[in-house]
Structures are given as C-alpha cells and as structure tokens.
C-alpha cells in the first residue's frame, strides 16, 4: 500500500483524537479519571473515542 494512501487515515485519526481530547477537557467524566480516558481515546482509535462519547461523558 502506498504511503500516500495512509496519509488521509492518519489525518482523520489525529483529528478524531483531537476532537475527543478537546471534549474531554471541557466535560465531566464517569467510570475513569480524565487521564484514563485520554489513554483509552489515544490507544484504541476509533473505538476509544466512541466509548468515551457514549459512556464516559457525564451529560447530566
């Protein structure tokens, strides 16, 4: 696979992590401390961000 084909995926992954970290910095969290959610988001793209946004963020 050519390197040029991977660049958009890397950019999308970085943008997803950035969005989730930005939201993490401004929201209350559940189930894990902030640093824990930051690691989950970064180490398991995109599942970590989806988990954080669905169960880790305290909307109430």
Secondary structure as the mmCIF struct_conf table of DSSP 4:
data_model
#
loop_
_struct_conf.conf_type_id
_struct_conf.id
_struct_conf.beg_label_comp_id
_struct_conf.beg_label_asym_id
_struct_conf.beg_label_seq_id
_struct_conf.end_label_comp_id
_struct_conf.end_label_asym_id
_struct_conf.end_label_seq_id
HELX_RH_AL_P HELX_RH_AL_P1 UNK A 3 UNK A 26
BEND BEND1 UNK A 27 UNK A 27
STRN STRN1 UNK A 28 UNK A 29
BEND BEND2 UNK A 31 UNK A 32
HELX_RH_AL_P HELX_RH_AL_P2 UNK A 34 UNK A 43
BEND BEND3 UNK A 44 UNK A 44
TURN_TY1_P TURN_TY1_P1 UNK A 45 UNK A 46
HELX_RH_AL_P HELX_RH_AL_P3 UNK A 47 UNK A 51
HELX_RH_PI_P HELX_RH_PI_P1 UNK A 52 UNK A 56
STRN STRN2 UNK A 57 UNK A 58
#
